[in-house]
């Protein structure tokens, strides 16, 4: 999200976005929920929400991520299963979208062989999913397992398990960024 500059016309403060990611990793509670809601309110005043945007691939990912952060904020005010599903589906949808762009590209992805090897080693996953969708599923599954075991009083940064999960997410994010840069460079 923050690896690429955002369109200046959007008027989105990157510090507000950074705070949303940081606050999402903190322990749940009235104080952190209030801080997240305040950051969402600050983000919502950006001119982005009053303009039409015709995004390229990178901008689309940024917009979808902003939408996911806002949807996560809705969960803090009104927990609902359909809202949780929208947040989860956002990341899996973006991963599948990225797989389709890589597959449809006229150029070979620089990590194509490693991606193929990763997919070949997945004996328990249905065939037909692409690399990024499969990686996203693995990270998502790890998130579910980790979040179930963390005490309610702990945020992700308070435990070694949570920090390991965030490192795994960061690793996957770096792969996504590298592929987005590749797509931008190849002129997909």
C-alpha positions in Angstrom: 0.0 0.0 0.0 2.6 2.5 1.1 5.4 1.2 -1.2 4.1 3.3 -4.0 3.4 7.0 -3.9 -0.3 7.8 -3.9 -1.8 10.1 -6.4 -1.4 13.6 -4.9 -4.9 14.6 -6.0 -6.3 12.0 -3.6 -5.1 14.1 -0.7 -4.6 11.0 1.5 -2.2 11.5 4.4 0.2 8.5 4.4 0.6 9.0 8.2 -3.1 8.4 8.7 -2.8 5.2 6.7 0.2 4.1 8.6 -1.6 4.7 11.9 -4.6 2.6 10.7 -2.2 -0.4 10.1 -0.5 0.1 13.4 -3.8 0.5 15.3 -5.2 -2.7 13.7 -2.3 -4.6 15.2 -3.0 -3.3 18.8 -5.0 -5.1 21.4 -8.8 -4.6 20.9 -10.4 -2.3 23.3 -12.3 0.9 23.7 -9.2 3.2 23.5 -7.7 1.5 20.4 -11.1 1.3 18.7 -11.7 5.0 19.3 -8.3 5.9 17.9 -9.0 3.7 14.8 -12.3 5.5 14.3 -10.7 8.9 14.6 -8.1 7.9 12.0 -10.9 6.6 9.7 -12.7 9.9 10.1 -9.5 11.8 9.2 -9.0 9.6 6.2 -12.6 10.1 5.1 -12.1 13.8 4.6 -9.5 13.2 1.8 -10.6 14.6 -1.6 -10.3 11.0 -2.9 -13.8 10.3 -1.7 -15.2 13.2 -3.8 -13.5 12.4 -7.1 -13.7 9.8 -9.8 -10.6 7.7 -10.2 -9.5 5.7 -13.2 -6.9 3.5 -11.6 -4.0 1.6 -13.0 -3.2 -1.7 -11.3 -1.1 -0.1 -8.5 -3.8 2.5 -7.8 -6.5 -0.1 -7.8 -4.6 -2.1 -5.1 -4.2 1.1 -3.1 -7.9 2.0 -3.4 -9.0 -1.6 -2.5 -6.7 -1.5 0.5 -8.1 1.8 1.7 -11.6 0.3 1.2 -10.5 -2.7 3.4 -9.3 -0.4 6.1 -12.6 1.5 6.1 -14.5 -1.8 6.2 -12.4 -3.0 9.1 -13.4 0.2 10.9 -17.0 -0.7 10.4 -16.4 -4.0 12.3 -15.2 -2.0 15.3 -18.5 -0.1 15.4 -20.9 -2.9 14.4 -19.4 -6.5 14.3 -21.1 -8.5 11.6 -20.2 -11.7 9.8 -20.9 -10.3 6.3 -18.5 -7.4 7.0 -15.8 -9.9 8.2 -16.3 -11.8 5.0 -15.9 -8.6 2.9 -12.5 -7.9 4.5 -11.3 -11.5 3.9 -12.6 -11.6 0.4 -10.8 -8.3 -0.4 -7.4 -9.8 0.0 -8.2 -13.1 -1.7 -9.8 -11.2 -4.6 -6.8 -9.0 -5.1 -4.5 -12.0 -5.0 -6.5 -13.8 -7.7 -6.6 -10.6 -9.7 -2.8 -10.3 -9.5 -2.5 -14.0 -10.6 -4.7 -13.2 -13.7 -2.5 -10.2 -14.6 0.7 -12.3 -14.3 -0.9 -15.1 -16.3 -2.1 -12.8 -19.1 1.1 -10.9 -19.4 3.2 -11.1 -22.5 6.3 -11.4 -20.3 7.5 -14.2 -18.1 7.4 -13.3 -14.4 10.9 -13.1 -12.9 10.0 -15.6 -10.2 7.9 -17.9 -12.5 10.0 -21.0 -11.7 9.9 -20.5 -8.0 6.1 -19.9 -8.2 5.6 -23.1 -10.2 7.7 -25.0 -7.6 5.7 -23.6 -4.8 2.4 -24.6 -6.4 3.8 -28.1 -7.2 4.6 -28.6 -3.5 1.0 -27.9 -2.4 -0.4 -31.4 -2.2 -3.4 -30.3 -0.1 -4.7 -27.4 -2.2 -7.0 -27.7 -5.2 -5.3 -27.2 -8.5 -6.2 -24.2 -10.6 -5.4 -21.5 -8.1 -2.5 -19.3 -8.9 0.5 -18.6 -6.9 -0.7 -15.4 -5.2 -4.1 -16.8 -4.3 -2.4 -19.9 -2.8 0.1 -17.8 -0.8 -2.8 -15.5 0.3 -4.7 -18.6 1.5 -1.7 -19.8 3.5 -1.2 -16.4 5.1 -4.9 -16.1 5.8 -5.0 -19.6 7.4 -2.0 -18.7 9.6 -3.8 -15.5 10.6 -6.9 -17.4 11.7 -4.9 -19.9 13.7 -2.8 -17.2 15.4 -5.6 -14.9 16.2 -7.6 -17.7 17.9 -4.7 -18.4 20.3 -3.9 -14.8 21.2 -5.3 -13.5 24.5 -7.8 -10.7 24.0 -5.5 -8.4 26.0 -2.6 -8.9 23.5 -2.1 -7.2 20.2 0.0 -8.7 17.5 3.1 -6.9 18.6 3.0 -8.2 22.2 3.7 -11.8 21.4 6.4 -13.6 19.4 3.6 -15.5 17.6 2.0 -12.3 16.5 5.3 -10.7 15.4 6.0 -13.9 13.4 2.6 -13.6 11.8 3.2 -10.0 10.9 6.7 -10.9 9.5 5.0 -13.5 7.3 2.5 -11.0 6.1 5.3 -8.5 5.4 7.2 -11.1 3.4 4.1 -11.8 1.3 3.5 -8.1 0.9 7.0 -7.6 -0.4 6.4 -10.2 -3.1 3.2 -8.4 -4.1 5.0 -5.1 -4.3 7.8 -6.7 -6.4 5.1 -8.1 -8.8 3.3 -4.8 -9.0 6.6 -3.0 -9.8 7.2 -5.7 -12.5 3.7 -5.2 -14.0 4.2 -1.4 -14.0 7.7 -1.8 -15.7 6.5 -4.3 -18.3 3.6 -2.0 -19.2 0.9 -4.6 -18.6 
